[in-house]
Amino acid sequence: MKKPFDATPQRPLNFRQLEAFRAVMLSGSMTRAGQLMSISQPAVTRLIRDLEHELRLSLFHRHGSQLVPSDEGQQLHREVERHFSGAERIREAARAIRESNAGYLHVGAMPNLAVSCLPQAVGLFRQAYPEVVVSVHPDNSLALVEMIAHGQLDLAFGVLPADRHDIDHDPCPVTHAVCVMPASHRLASRKQVTVADLDGEDFISLGLRSVLRMQINAALLASGAR
């Protein structure tokens, strides 16, 4: 049976509540979130409680002294980041207009690229175009693709899922995945580690939203390795 349509006008979300939620997600605790926002820890707790009541969601779980985001909290965080990303674009646009700059460039990249080769590339770009404001947004490939699709990034460096034909892309130089292990490991002497070699091995993989993680899982499944 379908629920009746609720025509009750919805109040606009409180920006301060969203700011507190984002601060807790980024810092991992109410206390550090309060420090980021220059308010007390009880004030942060109250903002989070009011937001949960407003949205009718449970955003965090407590495990001892640890504050762990719920599945609902993690999903909401992605939407909140999009909101703040849009607000940041407005702020940077105003700055570019105020300073008569040529514009601004939002670049997304996987975390390993964002801290390795991208800073040098941005530095070279800024030397050639010093009037352009450049911001770098590290995230996993799936999130970067969604931000590109929603116009939140101008370009991104990542792995494009095979089913996304709506994104214009150019191939970058091919890189190879590496398998890192202790020098005493039985596979350490191998020049190349195959999927079959990983059968029965415990290993630390990438995050669930990593395209490379999905490719590794598919290869393991196809080979029958466990």
Helices and strands as residue ranges (DSSP letters): H 15-27, H 30-37, H 41-55, E 60-63, E 66-69, H 71-98, E 103-109, H 111-114, H 118-128, E 132-138, H 141-149, E 155-157, G 196-198, H 211-223
